[in-house]
Amino acid sequence: MGIDKNQVLKEVKPLFADINRYSETAEADLFLQCYAETQDFIAISGDGIIRNYTEFKKICKEYYGSLSKQKITTTHEIYHVLDDNTVVLSWSGHIEAFFKNGDFMKMENYAVTFLFNKKAGQWKVIHTHESTLPPEILKSK
């Protein structure tokens, strides 16, 4: 029996919608639930640093703790179903971050590759790789 790509995408796309929603509303704990807390988890951030889940969780809590909200605009969203349990998503877009202290950060041409894996019936992100131009930061007055 072959891969039912439509069924796989029906399962993965809502998880990615959750990731975006929790990112926009700066809900770090819910955002992090979308990621696999495993020893083989890897996150490569826009600064080129490779982090394990514990390190990823720490920077996410710090970042989202300083935010009031974000606006995410998608320019590309390309899914590749590799098998019944593995999906690669290539995403690009723009992010506007609004900080609690009044500062504003604009990230144009932000790109992320996500590797989704299904274990025990549950989809999670097991690998991410981010790439972006340097952000434009506007200080509050």
A tleap script that builds the chain and sets N, CA, C and O, in Angstrom:
source leaprc.protein.ff14SB
mol = sequence {
  NMET GLY ILE ASP LYS ASN GLN VAL LEU LYS
  GLU VAL LYS PRO LEU PHE ALA ASP ILE ASN
  ARG TYR SER GLU THR ALA GLU ALA ASP LEU
  PHE LEU GLN CYS TYR ALA GLU THR GLN ASP
  PHE ILE ALA ILE SER GLY ASP GLY ILE ILE
  ARG ASN TYR THR GLU PHE LYS LYS ILE CYS
  LYS GLU TYR TYR GLY SER LEU SER LYS GLN
  LYS ILE THR THR THR HIE GLU ILE TYR HIE
  VAL LEU ASP ASP ASN THR VAL VAL LEU SER
  TRP SER GLY HIE ILE GLU ALA PHE PHE LYS
  ASN GLY ASP PHE MET LYS MET GLU ASN TYR
  ALA VAL THR PHE LEU PHE ASN LYS LYS ALA
  GLY GLN TRP LYS VAL ILE HIE THR HIE GLU
  SER THR LEU PRO PRO GLU ILE LEU LYS SER
  CLYS
}
set mol.1.N position { 0.839 -1.183 0.000 }
set mol.1.CA position { 0.000 0.000 0.000 }
set mol.1.C position { 0.881 1.242 0.000 }
set mol.1.O position { 1.838 1.325 0.770 }
set mol.2.N position { 0.568 2.197 -0.848 }
set mol.2.CA position { 1.370 3.406 -0.965 }
set mol.2.C position { 1.019 4.447 0.092 }
set mol.2.O position { 0.126 4.260 0.918 }
set mol.3.N position { 1.734 5.514 0.031 }
set mol.3.CA position { 1.530 6.622 0.959 }
set mol.3.C position { 0.260 7.382 0.565 }
set mol.3.O position { 0.069 7.716 -0.604 }
set mol.4.N position { -0.591 7.648 1.533 }
set mol.4.CA position { -1.764 8.486 1.308 }
set mol.4.C position { -1.360 9.925 1.660 }
set mol.4.O position { -1.573 10.385 2.782 }
set mol.5.N position { -0.778 10.619 0.685 }
set mol.5.CA position { -0.240 11.963 0.929 }
set mol.5.C position { -1.310 12.928 1.413 }
set mol.5.O position { -1.045 13.767 2.274 }
set mol.6.N position { -2.502 12.817 0.876 }
set mol.6.CA position { -3.578 13.716 1.312 }
set mol.6.C position { -3.899 13.520 2.791 }
set mol.6.O position { -4.102 14.495 3.515 }
set mol.7.N position { -3.945 12.272 3.244 }
set mol.7.CA position { -4.224 11.990 4.657 }
set mol.7.C position { -3.091 12.513 5.540 }
set mol.7.O position { -3.339 13.108 6.589 }
set mol.8.N position { -1.866 12.290 5.119 }
set mol.8.CA position { -0.710 12.771 5.896 }
set mol.8.C position { -0.780 14.286 6.027 }
set mol.8.O position { -0.580 14.819 7.118 }
set mol.9.N position { -1.060 14.981 4.940 }
set mol.9.CA position { -1.135 16.443 4.980 }
set mol.9.C position { -2.304 16.930 5.832 }
set mol.9.O position { -2.202 17.972 6.479 }
set mol.10.N position { -3.406 16.194 5.842 }
set mol.10.CA position { -4.545 16.540 6.709 }
set mol.10.C position { -4.148 16.480 8.184 }
set mol.10.O position { -4.717 17.188 9.015 }
set mol.11.N position { -3.176 15.640 8.498 }
set mol.11.CA position { -2.712 15.507 9.874 }
set mol.11.C position { -1.645 16.539 10.232 }
set mol.11.O position { -1.617 17.037 11.357 }
set mol.12.N position { -0.768 16.864 9.281 }
set mol.12.CA position { 0.369 17.751 9.562 }
set mol.12.C position { -0.006 19.235 9.489 }
set mol.12.O position { 0.448 20.028 10.315 }
set mol.13.N position { -0.813 19.607 8.528 }
set mol.13.CA position { -1.135 21.025 8.336 }
set mol.13.C position { -1.768 21.680 9.569 }
set mol.13.O position { -1.434 22.828 9.863 }
set mol.14.N position { -2.656 21.015 10.297 }
set mol.14.CA position { -3.179 21.653 11.513 }
set mol.14.C position { -2.097 21.898 12.574 }
set mol.14.O position { -2.171 22.877 13.318 }
set mol.15.N position { -1.104 21.025 12.646 }
set mol.15.CA position { -0.004 21.239 13.586 }
set mol.15.C position { 0.774 22.486 13.204 }
set mol.15.O position { 1.148 23.275 14.072 }
set mol.16.N position { 1.021 22.671 11.912 }
set mol.16.CA position { 1.733 23.874 11.492 }
set mol.16.C position { 0.892 25.122 11.732 }
set mol.16.O position { 1.432 26.171 12.083 }
set mol.17.N position { -0.406 25.023 11.550 }
set mol.17.CA position { -1.296 26.151 11.865 }
set mol.17.C position { -1.201 26.499 13.349 }
set mol.17.O position { -1.205 27.674 13.715 }
set mol.18.N position { -1.117 25.474 14.205 }
set mol.18.CA position { -0.929 25.712 15.644 }
set mol.18.C position { 0.391 26.418 15.919 }
set mol.18.O position { 0.442 27.358 16.712 }
set mol.19.N position { 1.454 25.972 15.271 }
set mol.19.CA position { 2.770 26.600 15.461 }
set mol.19.C position { 2.677 28.090 15.140 }
set mol.19.O position { 3.152 28.924 15.911 }
set mol.20.N position { 2.071 28.423 14.012 }
set mol.20.CA position { 1.932 29.834 13.634 }
set mol.20.C position { 1.061 30.607 14.622 }
set mol.20.O position { 1.404 31.722 15.016 }
set mol.21.N position { -0.059 30.017 15.020 }
set mol.21.CA position { -0.975 30.701 15.942 }
set mol.21.C position { -0.297 30.970 17.286 }
set mol.21.O position { -0.376 32.080 17.814 }
set mol.22.N position { 0.367 29.958 17.835 }
set mol.22.CA position { 1.038 30.130 19.128 }
set mol.22.C position { 2.217 31.084 19.026 }
set mol.22.O position { 2.545 31.776 19.990 }
set mol.23.N position { 2.852 31.122 17.867 }
set mol.23.CA position { 3.936 32.074 17.648 }
set mol.23.C position { 3.393 33.498 17.588 }
set mol.23.O position { 3.978 34.416 18.163 }
set mol.24.N position { 2.277 33.675 16.894 }
set mol.24.CA position { 1.684 35.018 16.789 }
set mol.24.C position { 1.167 35.523 18.132 }
set mol.24.O position { 1.226 36.721 18.406 }
set mol.25.N position { 0.668 34.631 18.960 }
set mol.25.CA position { 0.103 35.041 20.248 }
set mol.25.C position { 1.114 34.923 21.383 }
set mol.25.O position { 0.777 35.140 22.547 }
set mol.26.N position { 2.345 34.581 21.045 }
set mol.26.CA position { 3.453 34.507 22.016 }
set mol.26.C position { 3.158 33.547 23.163 }
set mol.26.O position { 3.468 33.832 24.320 }
set mol.27.N position { 2.552 32.399 22.829 }
set mol.27.CA position { 2.244 31.376 23.830 }
set mol.27.C position { 3.335 30.302 23.788 }
set mol.27.O position { 3.186 29.279 23.119 }
set mol.28.N position { 4.419 30.544 24.504 }
set mol.28.CA position { 5.604 29.685 24.440 }
set mol.28.C position { 5.299 28.239 24.811 }
set mol.28.O position { 5.741 27.323 24.118 }
set mol.29.N position { 4.560 28.018 25.880 }
set mol.29.CA position { 4.314 26.639 26.317 }
set mol.29.C position { 3.540 25.842 25.272 }
set mol.29.O position { 3.865 24.685 25.006 }
set mol.30.N position { 2.518 26.455 24.679 }
set mol.30.CA position { 1.744 25.770 23.637 }
set mol.30.C position { 2.583 25.593 22.369 }
set mol.30.O position { 2.518 24.551 21.716 }
set mol.31.N position { 3.366 26.609 22.026 }
set mol.31.CA position { 4.274 26.543 20.883 }
set mol.31.C position { 5.225 25.350 21.039 }
set mol.31.O position { 5.410 24.567 20.107 }
set mol.32.N position { 5.816 25.225 22.215 }
set mol.32.CA position { 6.800 24.168 22.455 }
set mol.32.C position { 6.187 22.769 22.433 }
set mol.32.O position { 6.895 21.800 22.162 }
set mol.33.N position { 4.891 22.642 22.710 }
set mol.33.CA position { 4.236 21.343 22.660 }
set mol.33.C position { 4.200 20.766 21.240 }
set mol.33.O position { 3.959 19.573 21.056 }
set mol.34.N position { 4.438 21.607 20.254 }
set mol.34.CA position { 4.452 21.167 18.854 }
set mol.34.C position { 5.786 20.529 18.462 }
set mol.34.O position { 5.918 19.975 17.371 }
set mol.35.N position { 6.762 20.610 19.347 }
set mol.35.CA position { 8.115 20.135 19.086 }
set mol.35.C position { 8.410 18.912 19.956 }
set mol.35.O position { 7.928 18.816 21.084 }
set mol.36.N position { 9.199 17.982 19.427 }
set mol.36.CA position { 9.508 16.738 20.123 }
set mol.36.C position { 10.622 16.949 21.136 }
set mol.36.O position { 11.723 17.382 20.793 }
set mol.37.N position { 10.322 16.641 22.364 }
set mol.37.CA position { 11.333 16.735 23.424 }
set mol.37.C position { 12.098 15.409 23.452 }
set mol.37.O position { 11.881 14.558 24.315 }
set mol.38.N position { 13.000 15.264 22.479 }
set mol.38.CA position { 13.773 14.033 22.339 }
set mol.38.C position { 15.257 14.367 22.241 }
set mol.38.O position { 15.641 15.507 21.979 }
set mol.39.N position { 16.077 13.350 22.457 }
set mol.39.CA position { 17.526 13.551 22.389 }
set mol.39.C position { 18.007 13.864 20.985 }
set mol.39.O position { 19.053 14.491 20.816 }
set mol.40.N position { 17.259 13.435 19.971 }
set mol.40.CA position { 17.705 13.667 18.594 }
set mol.40.C position { 17.111 14.932 17.976 }
set mol.40.O position { 17.299 15.181 16.785 }
set mol.41.N position { 16.395 15.736 18.772 }
set mol.41.CA position { 15.859 17.003 18.279 }
set mol.41.C position { 17.003 17.970 17.980 }
set mol.41.O position { 17.973 18.060 18.732 }
set mol.42.N position { 16.869 18.697 16.858 }
set mol.42.CA position { 17.865 19.710 16.479 }
set mol.42.C position { 17.135 20.944 15.967 }
set mol.42.O position { 16.208 20.854 15.161 }
set mol.43.N position { 17.577 22.098 16.457 }
set mol.43.CA position { 17.074 23.381 15.948 }
set mol.43.C position { 18.280 24.230 15.562 }
set mol.43.O position { 19.153 24.501 16.387 }
set mol.44.N position { 18.315 24.642 14.307 }
set mol.44.CA position { 19.372 25.528 13.832 }
set mol.44.C position { 18.726 26.890 13.617 }
set mol.44.O position { 17.862 27.051 12.755 }
set mol.45.N position { 19.149 27.857 14.401 }
set mol.45.CA position { 18.512 29.172 14.339 }
set mol.45.C position { 19.202 30.060 13.311 }
set mol.45.O position { 20.248 29.712 12.763 }
set mol.46.N position { 18.591 31.212 13.066 }
set mol.46.CA position { 19.099 32.144 12.067 }
set mol.46.C position { 20.505 32.638 12.358 }
set mol.46.O position { 21.196 33.114 11.458 }
set mol.47.N position { 20.936 32.529 13.624 }
set mol.47.CA position { 22.297 32.945 13.986 }
set mol.47.C position { 23.320 31.838 13.733 }
set mol.47.O position { 24.507 32.011 14.009 }
set mol.48.N position { 22.856 30.696 13.206 }
set mol.48.CA position { 23.754 29.603 12.861 }
set mol.48.C position { 24.090 28.669 14.007 }
set mol.48.O position { 24.926 27.781 13.844 }
set mol.49.N position { 23.461 28.843 15.165 }
set mol.49.CA position { 23.744 27.996 16.321 }
set mol.49.C position { 22.826 26.777 16.298 }
set mol.49.O position { 21.618 26.893 16.092 }
set mol.50.N position { 23.428 25.603 16.514 }
set mol.50.CA position { 22.682 24.354 16.594 }
set mol.50.C position { 22.335 24.115 18.061 }
set mol.50.O position { 23.202 24.145 18.934 }
set mol.51.N position { 21.037 23.874 18.312 }
set mol.51.CA position { 20.579 23.692 19.690 }
set mol.51.C position { 19.819 22.373 19.838 }
set mol.51.O position { 19.153 21.910 18.913 }
set mol.52.N position { 19.940 21.785 21.028 }
set mol.52.CA position { 19.112 20.629 21.362 }
set mol.52.C position { 17.781 21.145 21.900 }
set mol.52.O position { 17.567 22.356 21.955 }
set mol.53.N position { 16.888 20.247 22.296 }
set mol.53.CA position { 15.561 20.677 22.735 }
set mol.53.C position { 15.631 21.590 23.957 }
set mol.53.O position { 14.929 22.600 24.012 }
set mol.54.N position { 16.454 21.252 24.920 }
set mol.54.CA position { 16.558 22.055 26.151 }
set mol.54.C position { 17.000 23.479 25.832 }
set mol.54.O position { 16.442 24.438 26.364 }
set mol.55.N position { 17.989 23.618 24.976 }
set mol.55.CA position { 18.479 24.949 24.591 }
set mol.55.C position { 17.436 25.695 23.758 }
set mol.55.O position { 17.259 26.902 23.916 }
set mol.56.N position { 16.747 24.970 22.868 }
set mol.56.CA position { 15.685 25.554 22.057 }
set mol.56.C position { 14.559 26.070 22.959 }
set mol.56.O position { 14.063 27.181 22.769 }
set mol.57.N position { 14.170 25.270 23.921 }
set mol.57.CA position { 13.116 25.653 24.861 }
set mol.57.C position { 13.505 26.931 25.606 }
set mol.57.O position { 12.675 27.822 25.787 }
set mol.58.N position { 14.755 27.019 26.035 }
set mol.58.CA position { 15.223 28.192 26.782 }
set mol.58.C position { 15.126 29.462 25.939 }
set mol.58.O position { 14.620 30.478 26.413 }
set mol.59.N position { 15.608 29.415 24.689 }
set mol.59.CA position { 15.559 30.643 23.880 }
set mol.59.C position { 14.134 30.989 23.480 }
set mol.59.O position { 13.796 32.166 23.355 }
set mol.60.N position { 13.289 29.971 23.278 }
set mol.60.CA position { 11.879 30.242 22.959 }
set mol.60.C position { 11.185 30.922 24.134 }
set mol.60.O position { 10.448 31.890 23.943 }
set mol.61.N position { 11.412 30.427 25.336 }
set mol.61.CA position { 10.791 31.032 26.523 }
set mol.61.C position { 11.248 32.479 26.684 }
set mol.61.O position { 10.440 33.355 26.995 }
set mol.62.N position { 12.537 32.733 26.475 }
set mol.62.CA position { 13.061 34.100 26.583 }
set mol.62.C position { 12.448 35.004 25.520 }
set mol.62.O position { 11.994 36.107 25.824 }
set mol.63.N position { 12.435 34.538 24.285 }
set mol.63.CA position { 11.919 35.348 23.172 }
set mol.63.C position { 10.427 35.617 23.349 }
set mol.63.O position { 9.997 36.771 23.347 }
set mol.64.N position { 9.641 34.556 23.502 }
set mol.64.CA position { 8.191 34.736 23.609 }
set mol.64.C position { 7.803 35.455 24.900 }
set mol.64.O position { 6.764 36.113 24.954 }
set mol.65.N position { 8.624 35.336 25.928 }
set mol.65.CA position { 8.368 36.066 27.166 }
set mol.65.C position { 8.521 37.567 27.005 }
set mol.65.O position { 7.932 38.338 27.762 }
set mol.66.N position { 9.313 37.986 26.021 }
set mol.66.CA position { 9.529 39.418 25.783 }
set mol.66.C position { 8.537 40.008 24.777 }
set mol.66.O position { 8.476 41.225 24.605 }
set mol.67.N position { 7.760 39.143 24.113 }
set mol.67.CA position { 6.826 39.575 23.064 }
set mol.67.C position { 5.431 39.862 23.611 }
set mol.67.O position { 4.992 39.275 24.599 }
set mol.68.N position { 4.754 40.782 22.936 }
set mol.68.CA position { 3.322 40.902 23.177 }
set mol.68.C position { 2.567 40.146 22.084 }
set mol.68.O position { 1.533 39.533 22.345 }
set mol.69.N position { 3.099 40.196 20.843 }
set mol.69.CA position { 2.492 39.449 19.727 }
set mol.69.C position { 3.415 39.510 18.525 }
set mol.69.O position { 4.401 40.247 18.513 }
set mol.70.N position { 3.077 38.720 17.510 }
set mol.70.CA position { 3.769 38.746 16.226 }
set mol.70.C position { 2.727 38.689 15.113 }
set mol.70.O position { 1.604 38.222 15.304 }
set mol.71.N position { 3.133 39.174 13.960 }
set mol.71.CA position { 2.329 39.006 12.749 }
set mol.71.C position { 3.181 38.216 11.770 }
set mol.71.O position { 4.294 38.616 11.430 }
set mol.72.N position { 2.645 37.096 11.327 }
set mol.72.CA position { 3.376 36.223 10.408 }
set mol.72.C position { 2.656 36.231 9.066 }
set mol.72.O position { 1.450 35.993 8.991 }
set mol.73.N position { 3.411 36.507 8.011 }
set mol.73.CA position { 2.877 36.510 6.657 }
set mol.73.C position { 3.616 35.446 5.852 }
set mol.73.O position { 4.840 35.485 5.733 }
set mol.74.N position { 2.875 34.509 5.309 }
set mol.74.CA position { 3.465 33.418 4.530 }
set mol.74.C position { 3.593 33.825 3.065 }
set mol.74.O position { 2.652 34.348 2.467 }
set mol.75.N position { 4.780 33.576 2.495 }
set mol.75.CA position { 4.970 33.767 1.062 }
set mol.75.C position { 5.067 32.420 0.331 }
set mol.75.O position { 4.640 32.300 -0.817 }
set mol.76.N position { 5.630 31.412 1.003 }
set mol.76.CA position { 5.736 30.071 0.425 }
set mol.76.C position { 5.518 29.035 1.523 }
set mol.76.O position { 5.964 29.206 2.657 }
set mol.77.N position { 4.825 27.962 1.163 }
set mol.77.CA position { 4.594 26.848 2.076 }
set mol.77.C position { 4.573 25.594 1.216 }
set mol.77.O position { 3.568 25.287 0.574 }
set mol.78.N position { 5.690 24.870 1.207 }
set mol.78.CA position { 5.849 23.720 0.325 }
set mol.78.C position { 6.070 22.465 1.164 }
set mol.78.O position { 7.067 22.342 1.875 }
set mol.79.N position { 5.125 21.540 1.066 }
set mol.79.CA position { 5.198 20.285 1.815 }
set mol.79.C position { 5.719 19.169 0.920 }
set mol.79.O position { 5.364 19.076 -0.255 }
set mol.80.N position { 6.571 18.322 1.503 }
set mol.80.CA position { 7.045 17.114 0.839 }
set mol.80.C position { 6.787 15.945 1.784 }
set mol.80.O position { 7.414 15.841 2.838 }
set mol.81.N position { 5.865 15.072 1.403 }
set mol.81.CA position { 5.573 13.883 2.198 }
set mol.81.C position { 6.588 12.814 1.802 }
set mol.81.O position { 6.586 12.334 0.668 }
set mol.82.N position { 7.453 12.446 2.745 }
set mol.82.CA position { 8.484 11.455 2.453 }
set mol.82.C position { 7.985 10.038 2.676 }
set mol.82.O position { 8.310 9.123 1.918 }
set mol.83.N position { 7.197 9.870 3.721 }
set mol.83.CA position { 6.542 8.588 3.984 }
set mol.83.C position { 5.380 8.848 4.940 }
set mol.83.O position { 5.071 10.004 5.231 }
set mol.84.N position { 4.740 7.800 5.425 }
set mol.84.CA position { 3.570 7.965 6.288 }
set mol.84.C position { 3.874 8.670 7.602 }
set mol.84.O position { 2.960 9.152 8.272 }
set mol.85.N position { 5.146 8.735 7.977 }
set mol.85.CA position { 5.541 9.297 9.268 }
set mol.85.C position { 6.528 10.446 9.178 }
set mol.85.O position { 7.048 10.885 10.203 }
set mol.86.N position { 6.803 10.948 7.969 }
set mol.86.CA position { 7.826 11.979 7.813 }
set mol.86.C position { 7.413 12.989 6.750 }
set mol.86.O position { 7.085 12.631 5.619 }
set mol.87.N position { 7.438 14.262 7.143 }
set mol.87.CA position { 7.093 15.349 6.222 }
set mol.87.C position { 8.115 16.468 6.380 }
set mol.87.O position { 8.505 16.821 7.493 }
set mol.88.N position { 8.538 17.016 5.253 }
set mol.88.CA position { 9.393 18.198 5.242 }
set mol.88.C position { 8.545 19.367 4.775 }
set mol.88.O position { 7.831 19.271 3.777 }
set mol.89.N position { 8.628 20.468 5.504 }
set mol.89.CA position { 7.947 21.701 5.114 }
set mol.89.C position { 8.992 22.783 4.913 }
set mol.89.O position { 9.776 23.078 5.815 }
set mol.90.N position { 8.999 23.370 3.729 }
set mol.90.CA position { 9.824 24.538 3.448 }
set mol.90.C position { 8.901 25.742 3.494 }
set mol.90.O position { 7.993 25.868 2.672 }
set mol.91.N position { 9.130 26.624 4.451 }
set mol.91.CA position { 8.262 27.781 4.664 }
set mol.91.C position { 9.093 29.052 4.542 }
set mol.91.O position { 10.241 29.101 4.985 }
set mol.92.N position { 8.502 30.077 3.937 }
set mol.92.CA position { 9.136 31.401 3.954 }
set mol.92.C position { 8.057 32.450 4.121 }
set mol.92.O position { 6.892 32.247 3.780 }
set mol.93.N position { 8.486 33.571 4.653 }
set mol.93.CA position { 7.552 34.664 4.868 }
set mol.93.C position { 8.213 35.822 5.580 }
set mol.93.O position { 9.435 35.969 5.578 }
set mol.94.N position { 7.379 36.635 6.186 }
set mol.94.CA position { 7.832 37.826 6.894 }
set mol.94.C position { 7.251 37.783 8.300 }
set mol.94.O position { 6.132 37.316 8.512 }
set mol.95.N position { 8.034 38.280 9.256 }
set mol.95.CA position { 7.584 38.303 10.648 }
set mol.95.C position { 7.754 39.714 11.193 }
set mol.95.O position { 8.810 40.332 11.053 }
set mol.96.N position { 6.692 40.207 11.817 }
set mol.96.CA position { 6.742 41.473 12.534 }
set mol.96.C position { 6.527 41.144 14.002 }
set mol.96.O position { 5.492 40.593 14.377 }
set mol.97.N position { 7.503 41.481 14.828 }
set mol.97.CA position { 7.448 41.165 16.258 }
set mol.97.C position { 7.236 42.452 17.047 }
set mol.97.O position { 7.935 43.446 16.849 }
set mol.98.N position { 6.257 42.411 17.943 }
set mol.98.CA position { 5.921 43.551 18.788 }
set mol.98.C position { 6.264 43.177 20.233 }
set mol.98.O position { 5.661 42.273 20.811 }
set mol.99.N position { 7.231 43.878 20.798 }
set mol.99.CA position { 7.724 43.545 22.128 }
set mol.99.C position { 6.975 44.307 23.220 }
set mol.99.O position { 6.429 45.385 22.985 }
set mol.100.N position { 6.964 43.728 24.406 }
set mol.100.CA position { 6.292 44.327 25.552 }
set mol.100.C position { 6.867 45.691 25.906 }
set mol.100.O position { 6.153 46.542 26.435 }
set mol.101.N position { 8.150 45.911 25.623 }
set mol.101.CA position { 8.787 47.194 25.951 }
set mol.101.C position { 8.538 48.271 24.896 }
set mol.101.O position { 9.049 49.385 25.010 }
set mol.102.N position { 7.754 47.939 23.870 }
set mol.102.CA position { 7.425 48.905 22.829 }
set mol.102.C position { 8.288 48.812 21.587 }
set mol.102.O position { 7.968 49.429 20.571 }
set mol.103.N position { 9.385 48.051 21.643 }
set mol.103.CA position { 10.235 47.872 20.466 }
set mol.103.C position { 9.496 47.037 19.420 }
set mol.103.O position { 8.551 46.312 19.731 }
set mol.104.N position { 9.947 47.158 18.187 }
set mol.104.CA position { 9.345 46.467 17.047 }
set mol.104.C position { 10.475 45.880 16.212 }
set mol.104.O position { 11.478 46.551 15.969 }
set mol.105.N position { 10.323 44.634 15.769 }
set mol.105.CA position { 11.342 43.999 14.936 }
set mol.105.C position { 10.669 43.456 13.681 }
set mol.105.O position { 9.621 42.812 13.740 }
set mol.106.N position { 11.294 43.733 12.554 }
set mol.106.CA position { 10.782 43.282 11.261 }
set mol.106.C position { 11.807 42.330 10.649 }
set mol.106.O position { 12.977 42.677 10.492 }
set mol.107.N position { 11.354 41.132 10.309 }
set mol.107.CA position { 12.225 40.138 9.683 }
set mol.107.C position { 11.644 39.800 8.316 }
set mol.107.O position { 10.629 39.112 8.208 }
set mol.108.N position { 12.299 40.290 7.287 }
set mol.108.CA position { 11.885 40.027 5.905 }
set mol.108.C position { 12.585 38.762 5.416 }
set mol.108.O position { 13.675 38.420 5.874 }
set mol.109.N position { 11.938 38.082 4.481 }
set mol.109.CA position { 12.524 36.891 3.849 }
set mol.109.C position { 13.036 35.885 4.875 }
set mol.109.O position { 14.174 35.420 4.800 }
set mol.110.N position { 12.184 35.567 5.821 }
set mol.110.CA position { 12.484 34.588 6.860 }
set mol.110.C position { 12.126 33.215 6.299 }
set mol.110.O position { 11.045 33.042 5.735 }
set mol.111.N position { 13.003 32.254 6.444 }
set mol.111.CA position { 12.739 30.911 5.927 }
set mol.111.C position { 13.019 29.871 6.999 }
set mol.111.O position { 13.964 29.997 7.777 }
set mol.112.N position { 12.184 28.846 7.026 }
set mol.112.CA position { 12.365 27.752 7.977 }
set mol.112.C position { 12.074 26.431 7.259 }
set mol.112.O position { 11.095 26.313 6.522 }
set mol.113.N position { 12.928 25.459 7.486 }
set mol.113.CA position { 12.664 24.098 7.068 }
set mol.113.C position { 12.295 23.321 8.323 }
set mol.113.O position { 13.037 23.313 9.305 }
set mol.114.N position { 11.139 22.670 8.277 }
set mol.114.CA position { 10.645 21.858 9.388 }
set mol.114.C position { 10.665 20.389 8.976 }
set mol.114.O position { 10.304 20.052 7.848 }
set mol.115.N position { 11.080 19.528 9.879 }
set mol.115.CA position { 10.969 18.097 9.668 }
set mol.115.C position { 9.978 17.579 10.711 }
set mol.115.O position { 10.248 17.604 11.912 }
set mol.116.N position { 8.821 17.108 10.225 }
set mol.116.CA position { 7.778 16.569 11.082 }
set mol.116.C position { 7.904 15.054 11.114 }
set mol.116.O position { 8.180 14.421 10.095 }
set mol.117.N position { 7.698 14.479 12.294 }
set mol.117.CA position { 7.748 13.031 12.441 }
set mol.117.C position { 6.574 12.576 13.293 }
set mol.117.O position { 6.201 13.229 14.267 }
set mol.118.N position { 6.008 11.453 12.910 }
set mol.118.CA position { 4.864 10.894 13.643 }
set mol.118.C position { 5.330 9.682 14.436 }
set mol.118.O position { 5.823 8.702 13.876 }
set mol.119.N position { 5.162 9.769 15.759 }
set mol.119.CA position { 5.484 8.652 16.645 }
set mol.119.C position { 4.312 8.457 17.589 }
set mol.119.O position { 3.752 9.420 18.112 }
set mol.120.N position { 3.952 7.213 17.798 }
set mol.120.CA position { 2.836 6.860 18.686 }
set mol.120.C position { 1.581 7.648 18.320 }
set mol.120.O position { 0.825 8.074 19.193 }
set mol.121.N position { 1.367 7.836 17.007 }
set mol.121.CA position { 0.168 8.504 16.523 }
set mol.121.C position { 0.164 10.017 16.648 }
set mol.121.O position { -0.856 10.657 16.391 }
set mol.122.N position { 1.287 10.594 17.037 }
set mol.122.CA position { 1.331 12.046 17.248 }
set mol.122.C position { 2.444 12.688 16.415 }
set mol.122.O position { 3.591 12.242 16.428 }
set mol.123.N position { 2.068 13.753 15.688 }
set mol.123.CA position { 3.030 14.506 14.886 }
set mol.123.C position { 3.729 15.547 15.748 }
set mol.123.O position { 3.099 16.236 16.550 }
set mol.124.N position { 5.048 15.651 15.568 }
set mol.124.CA position { 5.860 16.667 16.247 }
set mol.124.C position { 6.974 17.102 15.294 }
set mol.124.O position { 7.345 16.374 14.373 }
set mol.125.N position { 7.495 18.294 15.534 }
set mol.125.CA position { 8.669 18.760 14.798 }
set mol.125.C position { 9.898 18.182 15.490 }
set mol.125.O position { 10.049 18.303 16.706 }
set mol.126.N position { 10.779 17.549 14.704 }
set mol.126.CA position { 12.001 16.974 15.274 }
set mol.126.C position { 13.257 17.708 14.816 }
set mol.126.O position { 14.349 17.479 15.337 }
set mol.127.N position { 13.087 18.598 13.828 }
set mol.127.CA position { 14.245 19.332 13.304 }
set mol.127.C position { 13.741 20.623 12.661 }
set mol.127.O position { 12.750 20.611 11.932 }
set mol.128.N position { 14.421 21.729 12.931 }
set mol.128.CA position { 14.137 22.984 12.233 }
set mol.128.C position { 15.449 23.635 11.838 }
set mol.128.O position { 16.473 23.473 12.503 }
set mol.129.N position { 15.393 24.366 10.752 }
set mol.129.CA position { 16.553 25.134 10.287 }
set mol.129.C position { 16.033 26.464 9.776 }
set mol.129.O position { 15.305 26.521 8.785 }
set mol.130.N position { 16.416 27.545 10.469 }
set mol.130.CA position { 15.947 28.882 10.133 }
set mol.130.C position { 17.026 29.667 9.397 }
set mol.130.O position { 18.222 29.467 9.610 }
set mol.131.N position { 16.577 30.558 8.533 }
set mol.131.CA position { 17.482 31.430 7.798 }
set mol.131.C position { 16.779 32.764 7.590 }
set mol.131.O position { 15.600 32.809 7.238 }
set mol.132.N position { 17.510 33.844 7.810 }
set mol.132.CA position { 16.907 35.156 7.637 }
set mol.132.C position { 17.976 36.217 7.409 }
set mol.132.O position { 19.143 36.048 7.762 }
set mol.133.N position { 17.544 37.289 6.821 }
set mol.133.CA position { 18.398 38.472 6.743 }
set mol.133.C position { 18.455 39.090 8.140 }
set mol.133.O position { 17.595 38.786 8.966 }
set mol.134.N position { 19.428 39.939 8.431 }
set mol.134.CA position { 19.439 40.591 9.736 }
set mol.134.C position { 18.128 41.365 9.941 }
set mol.134.O position { 17.657 42.039 9.024 }
set mol.135.N position { 17.540 41.269 11.142 }
set mol.135.CA position { 16.271 41.956 11.386 }
set mol.135.C position { 16.437 43.456 11.474 }
set mol.135.O position { 17.503 43.969 11.813 }
set mol.136.N position { 15.356 44.144 11.161 }
set mol.136.CA position { 15.289 45.607 11.332 }
set mol.136.C position { 14.614 45.836 12.679 }
set mol.136.O position { 13.476 45.416 12.892 }
set mol.137.N position { 15.322 46.504 13.587 }
set mol.137.CA position { 14.785 46.735 14.922 }
set mol.137.C position { 14.535 48.230 15.101 }
set mol.137.O position { 15.421 49.059 14.895 }
set mol.138.N position { 13.312 48.545 15.487 }
set mol.138.CA position { 12.931 49.926 15.768 }
set mol.138.C position { 12.704 50.051 17.281 }
set mol.138.O position { 11.848 49.372 17.846 }
set mol.139.N position { 13.464 50.907 17.911 }
set mol.139.CA position { 13.355 51.095 19.352 }
set mol.139.C position { 12.148 51.948 19.687 }
set mol.139.O position { 11.745 52.835 18.934 }
set mol.140.N position { 11.581 51.641 20.859 }
set mol.140.CA position { 10.482 52.486 21.324 }
set mol.140.C position { 11.046 53.846 21.707 }
set mol.140.O position { 12.228 53.980 22.022 }
set mol.141.N position { 10.201 54.824 21.674 }
set mol.141.CA position { 10.682 56.193 21.956 }
set mol.141.C position { 10.684 56.472 23.435 }
set mol.141.O position { 11.055 57.567 23.856 }
savepdb mol mol.pdb
quit
